[in-house]
Amino acid sequence: MKQHLQERWRQLTPRERLLVLIGGVVVGLSLLFVLIVDPLLDSYERLNRQEARKRKDLQELTVLAQEYTAKQARLLQTEQRLPETGGQFSLLAFMEEAAGAANVRNHIAGMQPQVQPISNGYEETAVDLRLDGVSLPQVLDLLVAIDRAPYDLQVRHLKIRPKFDDPARLETTIRVLSYAKAR
């Protein structure tokens, strides 16, 4: 076969030989591009896209890490203001003291404590306080007393309605929550 090709080559004119050589070079370069260069360019583009995506992911992780650190610090700060379960602090007793400080103790229509079971290491205590015939400044004084508590308390629900017979007096329901760290 090799001899046959050499024989054919010798029979070609110089112009035909030039065309065959140019065609061979074009085919060789095309094969080189299709088999080697193009896959390398595709890989390069894919890697560039992956790099950009990974940089974006890294930025997002950095932001999340900063948020997590800030929330951990806030959690530690909040935990320092939490009473221990079974400790000295009683939400019910504190609410009675706060009602006395706000001069609404004689307006208490009901006070109902509720203790929720421990979840995630915390115990939730709630007190529903119903006041009847109080003025708005008295309610505000009570809310200020709750806000100034030595521990972290939350007013979860506040409902204020004027009394039907005396609109200057209010019927108020306040739900206050306290969390304690379980031992």
Order of alpha helices (4+ residues) and beta strands (2+ residues): alpha-alpha-alpha-alpha-beta-beta-alpha-beta-beta
